[in-house]
Amino acid sequence: MIACARTVNAMLDQMGVIQQVRKSDLRHGDQLLIATENSVYSMCVHEDATFSVSGGWFDSQGLSPVRLSVAGCTWGGSAIKQDIVAACGLRMEFGNRVVTTRIREVRVFRGNGLDRPRFSRVDHRALHQACYGEDSSVG
């Protein structure tokens, strides 16, 4: 019996991931806004390939903003695509091992080389309702 193994790269190629952000495409000062199934994250890129992250799990734990790395993207298992920060349909894994729910949308805003975020701080519940509607619940 021959086992057929699928790599993350092969799955992405087959799936035809449309909206993805590669680490190599980001520059210092760029901002990302990532909407997952349950949360919204805002991220600012630093020169050392770390990110200032606010929203989602970090807000719920009272840690926002926190500076950390992004390990890559996964389907939720142990296989991880390390060169991608975010891709629709996948889950983002941060350097502290926190894994998001599936990513619904990714937006990149080109920065000006500054570490300070251009986004103003907003309550995560209000941001979630703005993205998903008044009737959505925040979990």
C-alpha positions as CSV (number, residue, x, y, z in Angstrom):
1,M,0.0,0.0,0.0
2,I,1.3,3.4,-1.0
3,A,0.4,6.3,1.2
4,C,-0.4,9.6,-0.5
5,A,0.9,12.6,1.6
6,R,-0.3,16.1,1.0
7,T,1.9,19.0,1.8
8,V,0.6,22.4,2.9
9,N,2.1,23.9,-0.3
10,A,0.2,21.4,-2.5
11,M,-3.0,22.0,-0.6
12,L,-2.7,25.7,-1.1
13,D,-2.0,25.3,-4.8
14,Q,-4.9,23.0,-5.2
15,M,-7.2,25.2,-3.2
16,G,-6.2,28.3,-5.1
17,V,-6.1,30.5,-2.1
18,I,-7.1,33.9,-3.4
19,Q,-6.5,36.3,-0.6
20,Q,-3.2,35.7,1.2
21,V,-0.5,37.9,2.7
22,R,3.1,36.7,2.6
23,K,5.6,37.8,5.2
24,S,8.0,38.8,2.4
25,D,5.4,41.2,0.9
26,L,5.1,43.3,4.1
27,R,7.2,46.3,5.0
28,H,7.9,48.1,8.3
29,G,4.9,50.3,9.1
30,D,2.3,48.3,7.1
31,Q,-1.0,47.7,8.9
32,L,-3.1,44.6,8.6
33,L,-6.8,44.2,9.5
34,I,-7.8,40.6,9.8
35,A,-11.4,39.4,10.3
36,T,-11.8,35.8,11.5
37,E,-14.9,33.8,12.1
38,N,-15.1,35.2,15.7
39,S,-12.7,38.1,16.0
40,V,-11.0,41.1,14.4
41,Y,-7.3,41.7,14.7
42,S,-5.3,44.8,13.8
43,M,-1.5,44.4,13.3
44,C,1.4,46.7,12.7
45,V,4.6,45.4,11.1
46,H,7.9,46.2,12.9
47,E,11.4,46.2,11.3
48,D,12.3,42.9,13.1
49,A,9.4,41.0,11.5
50,T,7.3,41.2,14.7
51,F,3.9,42.7,14.9
52,S,2.0,44.9,17.4
53,V,-1.3,43.0,17.7
54,S,-4.6,44.1,19.1
55,G,-8.0,42.5,19.1
56,G,-9.5,39.1,19.4
57,W,-8.0,36.8,22.0
58,F,-5.5,39.5,23.1
59,D,-8.2,41.9,23.9
60,S,-10.2,39.3,25.8
61,Q,-7.1,38.6,27.9
62,G,-6.4,42.3,28.5
63,L,-3.0,42.0,26.7
64,S,-3.6,44.4,23.7
65,P,-1.5,45.7,22.2
66,V,1.1,42.9,22.4
67,R,4.3,42.6,20.3
68,L,5.0,39.2,18.9
69,S,5.8,37.1,15.8
70,V,3.4,35.2,13.5
71,A,4.4,31.5,13.2
72,G,2.3,31.2,10.0
73,C,-1.0,29.8,8.8
74,T,-2.6,26.4,9.3
75,W,-5.8,24.5,8.9
76,G,-5.8,24.0,12.6
77,G,-3.6,20.9,12.7
78,S,0.2,20.6,13.0
79,A,1.1,21.4,9.4
80,I,1.9,25.1,9.1
81,K,2.7,27.4,6.2
82,Q,5.4,29.6,7.7
83,D,5.8,32.2,4.9
84,I,2.2,33.4,5.1
85,V,1.0,35.8,7.7
86,A,-2.7,35.4,6.8
87,A,-4.8,33.6,4.2
88,C,-8.6,33.4,3.8
89,G,-9.9,30.0,4.9
90,L,-6.8,29.3,7.1
91,R,-6.1,30.0,10.7
92,M,-3.3,32.3,11.8
93,E,-0.9,31.1,14.5
94,F,0.9,33.6,16.6
95,G,4.4,33.1,18.0
96,N,2.9,32.5,21.5
97,R,0.9,29.5,20.0
98,V,-2.5,31.2,20.0
99,V,-4.4,30.0,16.9
100,T,-7.3,32.1,15.5
101,T,-10.5,30.8,14.0
102,R,-10.7,30.7,10.2
103,I,-9.8,33.9,8.5
104,R,-12.6,35.5,6.5
105,E,-10.9,38.6,5.2
106,V,-7.5,40.3,5.2
107,R,-6.8,43.9,4.4
108,V,-3.3,45.4,4.1
109,F,-2.7,49.2,4.5
110,R,0.7,50.3,3.3
111,G,2.5,52.2,6.0
112,N,5.0,55.0,6.1
113,G,7.8,53.2,8.0
114,L,6.6,54.2,11.4
115,D,6.0,51.9,14.3
116,R,3.0,53.7,15.6
117,P,-0.3,52.3,14.4
118,R,-2.6,54.5,12.2
119,F,-5.7,52.8,13.5
120,S,-7.3,54.2,16.6
121,R,-8.2,51.8,19.5
122,V,-11.8,50.6,19.4
123,D,-13.7,48.3,21.7
124,H,-13.5,44.8,20.2
125,R,-17.3,44.3,20.6
126,A,-18.0,47.4,18.6
127,L,-15.5,46.4,15.9
128,H,-17.0,42.9,15.7
129,Q,-20.5,44.3,15.3
130,A,-19.3,46.8,12.6
131,C,-17.9,43.9,10.6
132,Y,-20.6,41.2,11.2
133,G,-23.7,43.2,12.0
134,E,-25.8,44.2,15.0
135,D,-27.3,40.8,15.6
136,S,-23.9,39.0,15.8
137,S,-22.7,37.8,19.2
138,V,-19.2,38.1,20.4
139,G,-17.8,35.0,22.0
